[in-house]
Amino acid sequence: MSLLHLKIVNRLIGTMMLSLALSACTTPPTPVEQRGVPTADISGKMQTLQKQIQERDKRIEEQDKRIEELESQLDALRLIDQDRENQRKPPRPPTTLERQ
């Protein structure tokens, strides 16, 4: 490569490095308080959302308990059904096959 080519490549690399350095120096995003949204509104919304989450968790817990109760009742009904079925069928005497 000639000296002229090396100078051009050096300038291009220098320019690219400078543009990279400048793009990395952007300003950070502004906090929510500086965007025109009052902090009180945000904390109020957060409290509302937290309350909704607590209510949802409570409903889920109640539903889980109800499911456990229903499963227990279902198991009891299955046992009753099995007992009735056993009582309905008289025990059979063992059969023997005659060979001819």
C-alpha positions as CSV (number, residue, x, y, z in Angstrom):
1,M,0.0,0.0,0.0
2,S,1.1,3.5,-0.7
3,L,1.6,6.1,1.9
4,L,-1.5,8.0,0.6
5,H,-3.7,4.9,1.0
6,L,-2.4,4.4,4.6
7,K,-3.3,8.0,5.5
8,I,-6.8,7.6,4.1
9,V,-7.4,4.4,5.9
10,N,-6.1,6.0,9.2
11,R,-8.4,8.9,8.8
12,L,-11.4,6.6,8.1
13,I,-10.6,4.5,11.2
14,G,-10.1,7.7,13.3
15,T,-13.4,9.1,12.1
16,M,-15.2,5.8,12.9
17,M,-13.7,5.7,16.3
18,L,-14.7,9.3,17.0
19,S,-18.2,8.7,15.9
20,L,-18.4,5.6,18.1
21,A,-17.1,7.5,21.1
22,L,-19.6,10.3,20.5
23,S,-22.6,7.9,20.1
24,A,-21.7,6.3,23.4
25,C,-21.9,9.7,25.2
26,T,-25.6,10.2,24.7
27,T,-27.6,11.6,27.6
28,P,-29.3,9.1,29.9
29,P,-33.1,9.0,29.8
30,T,-34.9,11.4,32.0
31,P,-36.4,10.0,35.2
32,V,-40.2,9.7,35.4
33,E,-40.5,12.7,37.7
34,Q,-38.9,14.9,35.0
35,R,-41.2,13.7,32.2
36,G,-44.2,15.5,33.6
37,V,-45.7,12.5,35.6
38,P,-45.9,13.4,39.3
39,T,-44.4,10.9,41.7
40,A,-47.7,10.8,43.8
41,D,-49.6,9.5,40.7
42,I,-47.1,6.8,40.2
43,S,-47.0,5.7,43.9
44,G,-50.8,5.8,43.9
45,K,-51.0,3.5,40.9
46,M,-48.4,1.2,42.4
47,Q,-50.5,0.9,45.6
48,T,-53.6,0.2,43.5
49,L,-51.8,-2.5,41.6
50,Q,-50.3,-4.1,44.7
51,K,-53.8,-4.2,46.3
52,Q,-55.2,-5.8,43.1
53,I,-52.4,-8.4,43.3
54,Q,-53.1,-9.2,46.9
55,E,-56.8,-9.6,46.2
56,R,-56.0,-11.9,43.2
57,D,-53.7,-14.0,45.4
58,K,-56.4,-14.2,48.1
59,R,-59.0,-15.4,45.5
60,I,-56.5,-18.0,44.1
61,E,-55.9,-19.2,47.7
62,E,-59.6,-19.5,48.3
63,Q,-60.1,-21.4,45.0
64,D,-57.3,-23.8,45.8
65,K,-59.0,-24.6,49.2
66,R,-62.3,-25.1,47.4
67,I,-60.7,-27.4,44.9
68,E,-59.1,-29.5,47.7
69,E,-62.6,-29.7,49.4
70,L,-64.2,-30.9,46.2
71,E,-61.4,-33.4,45.5
72,S,-61.9,-34.8,49.0
73,Q,-65.7,-35.1,48.4
74,L,-65.1,-36.8,45.1
75,D,-62.8,-39.3,46.6
76,A,-65.4,-40.1,49.3
77,L,-68.1,-40.5,46.6
78,R,-65.8,-42.8,44.7
79,L,-65.3,-45.0,47.8
80,I,-69.1,-45.1,48.4
81,D,-69.7,-46.0,44.8
82,Q,-67.1,-48.8,45.0
83,D,-68.7,-50.2,48.2
84,R,-72.1,-50.2,46.6
85,E,-70.8,-51.9,43.5
86,N,-69.1,-54.6,45.7
87,Q,-72.3,-55.1,47.7
88,R,-74.4,-55.4,44.5
89,K,-72.4,-58.3,43.1
90,P,-72.6,-61.5,45.1
91,P,-69.3,-63.2,45.5
92,R,-69.0,-66.0,42.9
93,P,-67.8,-69.4,43.8
94,P,-64.7,-70.5,42.0
95,T,-65.5,-72.3,38.8
96,T,-63.7,-75.3,37.6
97,L,-63.5,-76.3,34.0
98,E,-64.1,-79.9,33.2
99,R,-61.7,-81.5,30.7
100,Q,-63.0,-83.8,28.2
